[in-house]
Amino acid sequence: MRFVATFHTHLSAMRTQRALSAAGARAALAPVPRRLSASCGTCVRYEAEDACLACMDADVDRVYAADGADGYELLYENRA
């Protein structure tokens, strides 16, 4: 499946990208899609069997499932 994770900080996005890659997911830093908001402007797009929430840095904002038609389904929101 394909996912998009948004973050409060660029450093958090970088840490998560590294953690996802180390866990075997294909992950890359990218600009946040216009219809999704994030304070740092950087997201991680990744492909994995599941959302890999254990790999997320503490400053993750939201995690979405992404389909090929540019649609997004909210899977997780950090309420901290």
PDB file of N, CA, C and O in Angstrom:
ATOM      1  N   MET A   1       0.837  -1.180   0.000  1.00  0.00           N
ATOM      2  CA  MET A   1       0.000   0.000   0.000  1.00  0.00           C
ATOM      3  C   MET A   1       0.881   1.242   0.000  1.00  0.00           C
ATOM      4  O   MET A   1       2.050   1.194   0.381  1.00  0.00           O
ATOM      5  N   ARG A   2       0.301   2.343  -0.431  1.00  0.00           N
ATOM      6  CA  ARG A   2       1.008   3.623  -0.437  1.00  0.00           C
ATOM      7  C   ARG A   2       0.475   4.516   0.673  1.00  0.00           C
ATOM      8  O   ARG A   2      -0.722   4.547   0.955  1.00  0.00           O
ATOM      9  N   PHE A   3       1.402   5.244   1.296  1.00  0.00           N
ATOM     10  CA  PHE A   3       1.059   6.104   2.423  1.00  0.00           C
ATOM     11  C   PHE A   3       1.752   7.449   2.285  1.00  0.00           C
ATOM     12  O   PHE A   3       2.754   7.583   1.583  1.00  0.00           O
ATOM     13  N   VAL A   4       1.191   8.450   2.974  1.00  0.00           N
ATOM     14  CA  VAL A   4       1.805   9.772   3.089  1.00  0.00           C
ATOM     15  C   VAL A   4       1.754  10.147   4.564  1.00  0.00           C
ATOM     16  O   VAL A   4       0.698  10.094   5.194  1.00  0.00           O
ATOM     17  N   ALA A   5       2.911  10.528   5.107  1.00  0.00           N
ATOM     18  CA  ALA A   5       2.984  10.993   6.493  1.00  0.00           C
ATOM     19  C   ALA A   5       3.408  12.457   6.485  1.00  0.00           C
ATOM     20  O   ALA A   5       4.363  12.828   5.803  1.00  0.00           O
ATOM     21  N   THR A   6       2.694  13.292   7.246  1.00  0.00           N
ATOM     22  CA  THR A   6       3.037  14.711   7.360  1.00  0.00           C
ATOM     23  C   THR A   6       3.612  14.965   8.753  1.00  0.00           C
ATOM     24  O   THR A   6       3.371  14.197   9.685  1.00  0.00           O
ATOM     25  N   PHE A   7       4.377  16.054   8.882  1.00  0.00           N
ATOM     26  CA  PHE A   7       5.143  16.293  10.103  1.00  0.00           C
ATOM     27  C   PHE A   7       5.108  17.750  10.520  1.00  0.00           C
ATOM     28  O   PHE A   7       4.814  18.637   9.719  1.00  0.00           O
ATOM     29  N   HIS A   8       5.416  17.981  11.794  1.00  0.00           N
ATOM     30  CA  HIS A   8       5.537  19.337  12.320  1.00  0.00           C
ATOM     31  C   HIS A   8       6.899  19.936  11.991  1.00  0.00           C
ATOM     32  O   HIS A   8       7.032  21.155  11.887  1.00  0.00           O
ATOM     33  N   THR A   9       7.924  19.077  11.826  1.00  0.00           N
ATOM     34  CA  THR A   9       9.276  19.570  11.545  1.00  0.00           C
ATOM     35  C   THR A   9       9.917  18.770  10.422  1.00  0.00           C
ATOM     36  O   THR A   9       9.602  17.600  10.209  1.00  0.00           O
ATOM     37  N   HIS A  10      10.826  19.431   9.708  1.00  0.00           N
ATOM     38  CA  HIS A  10      11.565  18.768   8.636  1.00  0.00           C
ATOM     39  C   HIS A  10      12.449  17.656   9.207  1.00  0.00           C
ATOM     40  O   HIS A  10      12.569  16.592   8.600  1.00  0.00           O
ATOM     41  N   LEU A  11      13.067  17.890  10.366  1.00  0.00           N
ATOM     42  CA  LEU A  11      13.923  16.884  10.992  1.00  0.00           C
ATOM     43  C   LEU A  11      13.139  15.615  11.309  1.00  0.00           C
ATOM     44  O   LEU A  11      13.651  14.511  11.122  1.00  0.00           O
ATOM     45  N   SER A  12      11.922  15.757  11.779  1.00  0.00           N
ATOM     46  CA  SER A  12      11.076  14.605  12.073  1.00  0.00           C
ATOM     47  C   SER A  12      10.783  13.802  10.804  1.00  0.00           C
ATOM     48  O   SER A  12      10.779  12.572  10.831  1.00  0.00           O
ATOM     49  N   ALA A  13      10.540  14.494   9.708  1.00  0.00           N
ATOM     50  CA  ALA A  13      10.314  13.817   8.427  1.00  0.00           C
ATOM     51  C   ALA A  13      11.557  13.036   8.011  1.00  0.00           C
ATOM     52  O   ALA A  13      11.448  11.900   7.548  1.00  0.00           O
ATOM     53  N   MET A  14      12.731  13.632   8.173  1.00  0.00           N
ATOM     54  CA  MET A  14      13.979  12.954   7.810  1.00  0.00           C
ATOM     55  C   MET A  14      14.211  11.720   8.679  1.00  0.00           C
ATOM     56  O   MET A  14      14.606  10.671   8.169  1.00  0.00           O
ATOM     57  N   ARG A  15      13.971  11.833   9.973  1.00  0.00           N
ATOM     58  CA  ARG A  15      14.147  10.685  10.875  1.00  0.00           C
ATOM     59  C   ARG A  15      13.201   9.548  10.507  1.00  0.00           C
ATOM     60  O   ARG A  15      13.591   8.380  10.504  1.00  0.00           O
ATOM     61  N   THR A  16      11.963   9.894  10.201  1.00  0.00           N
ATOM     62  CA  THR A  16      10.981   8.872   9.848  1.00  0.00           C
ATOM     63  C   THR A  16      11.332   8.206   8.529  1.00  0.00           C
ATOM     64  O   THR A  16      11.195   6.989   8.399  1.00  0.00           O
ATOM     65  N   GLN A  17      11.780   8.975   7.555  1.00  0.00           N
ATOM     66  CA  GLN A  17      12.185   8.401   6.265  1.00  0.00           C
ATOM     67  C   GLN A  17      13.296   7.380   6.475  1.00  0.00           C
ATOM     68  O   GLN A  17      13.267   6.303   5.878  1.00  0.00           O
ATOM     69  N   ARG A  18      14.267   7.704   7.312  1.00  0.00           N
ATOM     70  CA  ARG A  18      15.366   6.768   7.600  1.00  0.00           C
ATOM     71  C   ARG A  18      14.858   5.517   8.309  1.00  0.00           C
ATOM     72  O   ARG A  18      15.273   4.406   7.979  1.00  0.00           O
ATOM     73  N   ALA A  19      13.960   5.688   9.286  1.00  0.00           N
ATOM     74  CA  ALA A  19      13.420   4.546  10.028  1.00  0.00           C
ATOM     75  C   ALA A  19      12.604   3.634   9.122  1.00  0.00           C
ATOM     76  O   ALA A  19      12.705   2.410   9.214  1.00  0.00           O
ATOM     77  N   LEU A  20      11.797   4.225   8.247  1.00  0.00           N
ATOM     78  CA  LEU A  20      11.002   3.422   7.313  1.00  0.00           C
ATOM     79  C   LEU A  20      11.907   2.653   6.354  1.00  0.00           C
ATOM     80  O   LEU A  20      11.674   1.474   6.089  1.00  0.00           O
ATOM     81  N   SER A  21      12.926   3.311   5.839  1.00  0.00           N
ATOM     82  CA  SER A  21      13.860   2.647   4.924  1.00  0.00           C
ATOM     83  C   SER A  21      14.577   1.502   5.627  1.00  0.00           C
ATOM     84  O   SER A  21      14.754   0.433   5.042  1.00  0.00           O
ATOM     85  N   ALA A  22      14.992   1.711   6.872  1.00  0.00           N
ATOM     86  CA  ALA A  22      15.663   0.664   7.639  1.00  0.00           C
ATOM     87  C   ALA A  22      14.740  -0.525   7.898  1.00  0.00           C
ATOM     88  O   ALA A  22      15.203  -1.657   8.039  1.00  0.00           O
ATOM     89  N   ALA A  23      13.430  -0.264   7.961  1.00  0.00           N
ATOM     90  CA  ALA A  23      12.444  -1.324   8.182  1.00  0.00           C
ATOM     91  C   ALA A  23      12.041  -2.021   6.881  1.00  0.00           C
ATOM     92  O   ALA A  23      11.218  -2.935   6.898  1.00  0.00           O
ATOM     93  N   GLY A  24      12.620  -1.591   5.752  1.00  0.00           N
ATOM     94  CA  GLY A  24      12.351  -2.255   4.482  1.00  0.00           C
ATOM     95  C   GLY A  24      11.306  -1.600   3.607  1.00  0.00           C
ATOM     96  O   GLY A  24      10.982  -2.126   2.542  1.00  0.00           O
ATOM     97  N   ALA A  25      10.767  -0.465   4.027  1.00  0.00           N
ATOM     98  CA  ALA A  25       9.772   0.241   3.207  1.00  0.00           C
ATOM     99  C   ALA A  25      10.489   1.122   2.186  1.00  0.00           C
ATOM    100  O   ALA A  25      11.593   1.605   2.439  1.00  0.00           O
ATOM    101  N   ARG A  26       9.862   1.326   1.047  1.00  0.00           N
ATOM    102  CA  ARG A  26      10.371   2.309   0.082  1.00  0.00           C
ATOM    103  C   ARG A  26       9.840   3.659   0.522  1.00  0.00           C
ATOM    104  O   ARG A  26       8.632   3.891   0.496  1.00  0.00           O
ATOM    105  N   ALA A  27      10.738   4.557   0.929  1.00  0.00           N
ATOM    106  CA  ALA A  27      10.318   5.841   1.499  1.00  0.00           C
ATOM    107  C   ALA A  27      11.145   6.974   0.924  1.00  0.00           C
ATOM    108  O   ALA A  27      12.348   6.831   0.703  1.00  0.00           O
ATOM    109  N   ALA A  28      10.481   8.118   0.679  1.00  0.00           N
ATOM    110  CA  ALA A  28      11.173   9.289   0.138  1.00  0.00           C
ATOM    111  C   ALA A  28      10.551  10.562   0.693  1.00  0.00           C
ATOM    112  O   ALA A  28       9.343  10.635   0.913  1.00  0.00           O
ATOM    113  N   LEU A  29      11.397  11.566   0.916  1.00  0.00           N
ATOM    114  CA  LEU A  29      10.915  12.890   1.296  1.00  0.00           C
ATOM    115  C   LEU A  29      10.304  13.558   0.075  1.00  0.00           C
ATOM    116  O   LEU A  29      10.788  13.378  -1.043  1.00  0.00           O
ATOM    117  N   ALA A  30       9.240  14.330   0.287  1.00  0.00           N
ATOM    118  CA  ALA A  30       8.555  15.003  -0.820  1.00  0.00           C
ATOM    119  C   ALA A  30       7.824  16.229  -0.274  1.00  0.00           C
ATOM    120  O   ALA A  30       7.593  16.328   0.931  1.00  0.00           O
ATOM    121  N   PRO A  31       7.459  17.163  -1.155  1.00  0.00           N
ATOM    122  CA  PRO A  31       6.611  18.277  -0.707  1.00  0.00           C
ATOM    123  C   PRO A  31       5.233  17.745  -0.304  1.00  0.00           C
ATOM    124  O   PRO A  31       4.739  16.781  -0.890  1.00  0.00           O
ATOM    125  N   VAL A  32       4.626  18.367   0.683  1.00  0.00           N
ATOM    126  CA  VAL A  32       3.284  17.954   1.108  1.00  0.00           C
ATOM    127  C   VAL A  32       2.297  18.282  -0.004  1.00  0.00           C
ATOM    128  O   VAL A  32       2.317  19.397  -0.525  1.00  0.00           O
ATOM    129  N   PRO A  33       1.426  17.333  -0.386  1.00  0.00           N
ATOM    130  CA  PRO A  33       0.401  17.644  -1.385  1.00  0.00           C
ATOM    131  C   PRO A  33      -0.441  18.841  -0.939  1.00  0.00           C
ATOM    132  O   PRO A  33      -0.722  19.000   0.249  1.00  0.00           O
ATOM    133  N   ARG A  34      -0.832  19.662  -1.873  1.00  0.00           N
ATOM    134  CA  ARG A  34      -1.552  20.904  -1.575  1.00  0.00           C
ATOM    135  C   ARG A  34      -2.798  20.674  -0.724  1.00  0.00           C
ATOM    136  O   ARG A  34      -3.111  21.494   0.140  1.00  0.00           O
ATOM    137  N   ARG A  35      -3.509  19.583  -0.952  1.00  0.00           N
ATOM    138  CA  ARG A  35      -4.752  19.360  -0.203  1.00  0.00           C
ATOM    139  C   ARG A  35      -4.528  18.859   1.224  1.00  0.00           C
ATOM    140  O   ARG A  35      -5.470  18.792   2.015  1.00  0.00           O
ATOM    141  N   LEU A  36      -3.282  18.507   1.554  1.00  0.00           N
ATOM    142  CA  LEU A  36      -2.938  18.116   2.922  1.00  0.00           C
ATOM    143  C   LEU A  36      -2.098  19.233   3.519  1.00  0.00           C
ATOM    144  O   LEU A  36      -1.236  19.785   2.835  1.00  0.00           O
ATOM    145  N   SER A  37      -2.325  19.568   4.754  1.00  0.00           N
ATOM    146  CA  SER A  37      -1.539  20.654   5.339  1.00  0.00           C
ATOM    147  C   SER A  37      -0.549  20.100   6.356  1.00  0.00           C
ATOM    148  O   SER A  37      -0.815  19.102   7.027  1.00  0.00           O
ATOM    149  N   ALA A  38       0.589  20.761   6.454  1.00  0.00           N
ATOM    150  CA  ALA A  38       1.591  20.437   7.472  1.00  0.00           C
ATOM    151  C   ALA A  38       2.449  21.671   7.681  1.00  0.00           C
ATOM    152  O   ALA A  38       2.726  22.411   6.737  1.00  0.00           O
ATOM    153  N   SER A  39       2.860  21.885   8.891  1.00  0.00           N
ATOM    154  CA  SER A  39       3.582  23.117   9.182  1.00  0.00           C
ATOM    155  C   SER A  39       4.962  23.173   8.559  1.00  0.00           C
ATOM    156  O   SER A  39       5.445  24.269   8.278  1.00  0.00           O
ATOM    157  N   CYS A  40       5.623  22.044   8.328  1.00  0.00           N
ATOM    158  CA  CYS A  40       6.985  22.111   7.788  1.00  0.00           C
ATOM    159  C   CYS A  40       7.024  22.033   6.265  1.00  0.00           C
ATOM    160  O   CYS A  40       8.039  22.386   5.666  1.00  0.00           O
ATOM    161  N   GLY A  41       5.956  21.583   5.628  1.00  0.00           N
ATOM    162  CA  GLY A  41       5.916  21.516   4.170  1.00  0.00           C
ATOM    163  C   GLY A  41       6.549  20.277   3.575  1.00  0.00           C
ATOM    164  O   GLY A  41       6.552  20.117   2.355  1.00  0.00           O
ATOM    165  N   THR A  42       7.088  19.390   4.406  1.00  0.00           N
ATOM    166  CA  THR A  42       7.728  18.165   3.931  1.00  0.00           C
ATOM    167  C   THR A  42       6.937  16.961   4.418  1.00  0.00           C
ATOM    168  O   THR A  42       6.505  16.912   5.569  1.00  0.00           O
ATOM    169  N   CYS A  43       6.753  15.998   3.535  1.00  0.00           N
ATOM    170  CA  CYS A  43       6.096  14.754   3.916  1.00  0.00           C
ATOM    171  C   CYS A  43       7.005  13.587   3.546  1.00  0.00           C
ATOM    172  O   CYS A  43       8.019  13.759   2.870  1.00  0.00           O
ATOM    173  N   VAL A  44       6.624  12.411   3.998  1.00  0.00           N
ATOM    174  CA  VAL A  44       7.283  11.183   3.572  1.00  0.00           C
ATOM    175  C   VAL A  44       6.239  10.370   2.832  1.00  0.00           C
ATOM    176  O   VAL A  44       5.189  10.034   3.380  1.00  0.00           O
ATOM    177  N   ARG A  45       6.541  10.057   1.581  1.00  0.00           N
ATOM    178  CA  ARG A  45       5.715   9.133   0.801  1.00  0.00           C
ATOM    179  C   ARG A  45       6.390   7.775   0.905  1.00  0.00           C
ATOM    180  O   ARG A  45       7.600   7.658   0.711  1.00  0.00           O
ATOM    181  N   TYR A  46       5.594   6.735   1.216  1.00  0.00           N
ATOM    182  CA  TYR A  46       6.212   5.419   1.354  1.00  0.00           C
ATOM    183  C   TYR A  46       5.260   4.307   0.959  1.00  0.00           C
ATOM    184  O   TYR A  46       4.039   4.466   0.965  1.00  0.00           O
ATOM    185  N   GLU A  47       5.856   3.177   0.616  1.00  0.00           N
ATOM    186  CA  GLU A  47       5.119   1.963   0.285  1.00  0.00           C
ATOM    187  C   GLU A  47       5.506   0.891   1.285  1.00  0.00           C
ATOM    188  O   GLU A  47       6.688   0.635   1.512  1.00  0.00           O
ATOM    189  N   ALA A  48       4.486   0.259   1.887  1.00  0.00           N
ATOM    190  CA  ALA A  48       4.715  -0.776   2.888  1.00  0.00           C
ATOM    191  C   ALA A  48       3.472  -1.652   2.995  1.00  0.00           C
ATOM    192  O   ALA A  48       2.419  -1.329   2.446  1.00  0.00           O
ATOM    193  N   GLU A  49       3.612  -2.762   3.707  1.00  0.00           N
ATOM    194  CA  GLU A  49       2.484  -3.672   3.918  1.00  0.00           C
ATOM    195  C   GLU A  49       1.410  -3.038   4.802  1.00  0.00           C
ATOM    196  O   GLU A  49       0.217  -3.277   4.614  1.00  0.00           O
ATOM    197  N   ASP A  50       1.851  -2.221   5.774  1.00  0.00           N
ATOM    198  CA  ASP A  50       0.915  -1.521   6.657  1.00  0.00           C
ATOM    199  C   ASP A  50       1.441  -0.116   6.900  1.00  0.00           C
ATOM    200  O   ASP A  50       2.454   0.270   6.316  1.00  0.00           O
ATOM    201  N   ALA A  51       0.780   0.651   7.742  1.00  0.00           N
ATOM    202  CA  ALA A  51       1.136   2.060   7.936  1.00  0.00           C
ATOM    203  C   ALA A  51       2.440   2.267   8.703  1.00  0.00           C
ATOM    204  O   ALA A  51       2.940   3.391   8.751  1.00  0.00           O
ATOM    205  N   CYS A  52       3.005   1.219   9.305  1.00  0.00           N
ATOM    206  CA  CYS A  52       4.300   1.297  10.012  1.00  0.00           C
ATOM    207  C   CYS A  52       4.319   2.422  11.048  1.00  0.00           C
ATOM    208  O   CYS A  52       5.289   3.176  11.124  1.00  0.00           O
ATOM    209  N   LEU A  53       3.274   2.537  11.832  1.00  0.00           N
ATOM    210  CA  LEU A  53       3.196   3.628  12.811  1.00  0.00           C
ATOM    211  C   LEU A  53       4.327   3.582  13.831  1.00  0.00           C
ATOM    212  O   LEU A  53       4.693   4.618  14.386  1.00  0.00           O
ATOM    213  N   ALA A  54       4.888   2.405  14.090  1.00  0.00           N
ATOM    214  CA  ALA A  54       6.000   2.293  15.037  1.00  0.00           C
ATOM    215  C   ALA A  54       7.257   2.997  14.531  1.00  0.00           C
ATOM    216  O   ALA A  54       8.138   3.325  15.326  1.00  0.00           O
ATOM    217  N   CYS A  55       7.353   3.234  13.232  1.00  0.00           N
ATOM    218  CA  CYS A  55       8.517   3.920  12.647  1.00  0.00           C
ATOM    219  C   CYS A  55       8.389   5.436  12.692  1.00  0.00           C
ATOM    220  O   CYS A  55       9.351   6.140  12.385  1.00  0.00           O
ATOM    221  N   MET A  56       7.234   5.950  13.064  1.00  0.00           N
ATOM    222  CA  MET A  56       7.008   7.392  13.023  1.00  0.00           C
ATOM    223  C   MET A  56       7.725   8.109  14.161  1.00  0.00           C
ATOM    224  O   MET A  56       7.721   7.643  15.301  1.00  0.00           O
ATOM    225  N   ASP A  57       8.339   9.243  13.843  1.00  0.00           N
ATOM    226  CA  ASP A  57       8.961  10.096  14.843  1.00  0.00           C
ATOM    227  C   ASP A  57       7.861  10.743  15.695  1.00  0.00           C
ATOM    228  O   ASP A  57       6.704  10.803  15.277  1.00  0.00           O
ATOM    229  N   ALA A  58       8.220  11.218  16.870  1.00  0.00           N
ATOM    230  CA  ALA A  58       7.239  11.806  17.794  1.00  0.00           C
ATOM    231  C   ALA A  58       6.529  13.024  17.222  1.00  0.00           C
ATOM    232  O   ALA A  58       5.405  13.322  17.627  1.00  0.00           O
ATOM    233  N   ASP A  59       7.159  13.739  16.286  1.00  0.00           N
ATOM    234  CA  ASP A  59       6.549  14.939  15.707  1.00  0.00           C
ATOM    235  C   ASP A  59       5.731  14.668  14.448  1.00  0.00           C
ATOM    236  O   ASP A  59       5.468  15.584  13.668  1.00  0.00           O
ATOM    237  N   VAL A  60       5.329  13.412  14.246  1.00  0.00           N
ATOM    238  CA  VAL A  60       4.441  13.127  13.120  1.00  0.00           C
ATOM    239  C   VAL A  60       3.132  13.884  13.337  1.00  0.00           C
ATOM    240  O   VAL A  60       2.650  13.986  14.464  1.00  0.00           O
ATOM    241  N   ASP A  61       2.569  14.406  12.272  1.00  0.00           N
ATOM    242  CA  ASP A  61       1.289  15.114  12.348  1.00  0.00           C
ATOM    243  C   ASP A  61       0.160  14.155  12.003  1.00  0.00           C
ATOM    244  O   ASP A  61      -0.709  13.879  12.831  1.00  0.00           O
ATOM    245  N   ARG A  62       0.181  13.645  10.765  1.00  0.00           N
ATOM    246  CA  ARG A  62      -0.866  12.727  10.304  1.00  0.00           C
ATOM    247  C   ARG A  62      -0.276  11.682   9.361  1.00  0.00           C
ATOM    248  O   ARG A  62       0.764  11.899   8.740  1.00  0.00           O
ATOM    249  N   VAL A  63      -0.970  10.533   9.268  1.00  0.00           N
ATOM    250  CA  VAL A  63      -0.610   9.488   8.313  1.00  0.00           C
ATOM    251  C   VAL A  63      -1.858   9.180   7.499  1.00  0.00           C
ATOM    252  O   VAL A  63      -2.938   8.963   8.049  1.00  0.00           O
ATOM    253  N   TYR A  64      -1.691   9.164   6.176  1.00  0.00           N
ATOM    254  CA  TYR A  64      -2.791   8.911   5.247  1.00  0.00           C
ATOM    255  C   TYR A  64      -2.482   7.701   4.383  1.00  0.00           C
ATOM    256  O   TYR A  64      -1.327   7.456   4.037  1.00  0.00           O
ATOM    257  N   ALA A  65      -3.521   6.940   4.033  1.00  0.00           N
ATOM    258  CA  ALA A  65      -3.411   5.973   2.950  1.00  0.00           C
ATOM    259  C   ALA A  65      -3.633   6.766   1.670  1.00  0.00           C
ATOM    260  O   ALA A  65      -4.532   7.605   1.605  1.00  0.00           O
ATOM    261  N   ALA A  66      -2.822   6.506   0.659  1.00  0.00           N
ATOM    262  CA  ALA A  66      -2.912   7.258  -0.597  1.00  0.00           C
ATOM    263  C   ALA A  66      -3.266   6.304  -1.724  1.00  0.00           C
ATOM    264  O   ALA A  66      -2.610   5.279  -1.906  1.00  0.00           O
ATOM    265  N   ASP A  67      -4.312   6.643  -2.486  1.00  0.00           N
ATOM    266  CA  ASP A  67      -4.628   5.828  -3.653  1.00  0.00           C
ATOM    267  C   ASP A  67      -4.125   6.539  -4.905  1.00  0.00           C
ATOM    268  O   ASP A  67      -3.752   7.710  -4.850  1.00  0.00           O
ATOM    269  N   GLY A  68      -4.114   5.844  -6.009  1.00  0.00           N
ATOM    270  CA  GLY A  68      -3.574   6.394  -7.244  1.00  0.00           C
ATOM    271  C   GLY A  68      -4.374   7.539  -7.824  1.00  0.00           C
ATOM    272  O   GLY A  68      -3.869   8.249  -8.692  1.00  0.00           O
ATOM    273  N   ALA A  69      -5.596   7.747  -7.382  1.00  0.00           N
ATOM    274  CA  ALA A  69      -6.459   8.797  -7.926  1.00  0.00           C
ATOM    275  C   ALA A  69      -6.316  10.104  -7.141  1.00  0.00           C
ATOM    276  O   ALA A  69      -7.213  10.946  -7.175  1.00  0.00           O
ATOM    277  N   ASP A  70      -5.201  10.276  -6.440  1.00  0.00           N
ATOM    278  CA  ASP A  70      -4.934  11.484  -5.659  1.00  0.00           C
ATOM    279  C   ASP A  70      -5.908  11.650  -4.496  1.00  0.00           C
ATOM    280  O   ASP A  70      -6.187  12.768  -4.064  1.00  0.00           O
ATOM    281  N   GLY A  71      -6.421  10.531  -3.994  1.00  0.00           N
ATOM    282  CA  GLY A  71      -7.294  10.561  -2.827  1.00  0.00           C
ATOM    283  C   GLY A  71      -6.525  10.125  -1.592  1.00  0.00           C
ATOM    284  O   GLY A  71      -5.576   9.347  -1.686  1.00  0.00           O
ATOM    285  N   TYR A  72      -6.932  10.626  -0.442  1.00  0.00           N
ATOM    286  CA  TYR A  72      -6.238  10.334   0.807  1.00  0.00           C
ATOM    287  C   TYR A  72      -7.248   9.972   1.880  1.00  0.00           C
ATOM    288  O   TYR A  72      -8.295  10.609   2.000  1.00  0.00           O
ATOM    289  N   GLU A  73      -6.928   8.939   2.667  1.00  0.00           N
ATOM    290  CA  GLU A  73      -7.771   8.533   3.788  1.00  0.00           C
ATOM    291  C   GLU A  73      -6.950   8.670   5.069  1.00  0.00           C
ATOM    292  O   GLU A  73      -5.898   8.045   5.202  1.00  0.00           O
ATOM    293  N   LEU A  74      -7.422   9.477   5.999  1.00  0.00           N
ATOM    294  CA  LEU A  74      -6.716   9.684   7.257  1.00  0.00           C
ATOM    295  C   LEU A  74      -6.718   8.393   8.071  1.00  0.00           C
ATOM    296  O   LEU A  74      -7.775   7.832   8.360  1.00  0.00           O
ATOM    297  N   LEU A  75      -5.517   7.925   8.441  1.00  0.00           N
ATOM    298  CA  LEU A  75      -5.378   6.717   9.253  1.00  0.00           C
ATOM    299  C   LEU A  75      -4.972   7.026  10.689  1.00  0.00           C
ATOM    300  O   LEU A  75      -5.351   6.316  11.620  1.00  0.00           O
ATOM    301  N   TYR A  76      -4.198   8.095  10.855  1.00  0.00           N
ATOM    302  CA  TYR A  76      -3.672   8.432  12.179  1.00  0.00           C
ATOM    303  C   TYR A  76      -3.502   9.938  12.291  1.00  0.00           C
ATOM    304  O   TYR A  76      -3.055  10.594  11.350  1.00  0.00           O
ATOM    305  N   GLU A  77      -3.862  10.484  13.453  1.00  0.00           N
ATOM    306  CA  GLU A  77      -3.632  11.899  13.734  1.00  0.00           C
ATOM    307  C   GLU A  77      -3.014  12.020  15.117  1.00  0.00           C
ATOM    308  O   GLU A  77      -3.551  11.488  16.089  1.00  0.00           O
ATOM    309  N   ASN A  78      -1.892  12.714  15.210  1.00  0.00           N
ATOM    310  CA  ASN A  78      -1.196  12.912  16.475  1.00  0.00           C
ATOM    311  C   ASN A  78      -1.905  14.019  17.246  1.00  0.00           C
ATOM    312  O   ASN A  78      -1.902  15.174  16.820  1.00  0.00           O
ATOM    313  N   ARG A  79      -2.500  13.678  18.356  1.00  0.00           N
ATOM    314  CA  ARG A  79      -3.259  14.651  19.146  1.00  0.00           C
ATOM    315  C   ARG A  79      -2.441  15.219  20.301  1.00  0.00           C
ATOM    316  O   ARG A  79      -2.981  15.903  21.171  1.00  0.00           O
ATOM    317  N   ALA A  80      -1.150  14.940  20.310  1.00  0.00           N
ATOM    318  CA  ALA A  80      -0.290  15.421  21.416  1.00  0.00           C
ATOM    319  C   ALA A  80       0.000  16.895  21.304  1.00  0.00           C
ATOM    320  O   ALA A  80       0.703  17.451  22.148  1.00  0.00           O
TER     321      ALA A  80
END
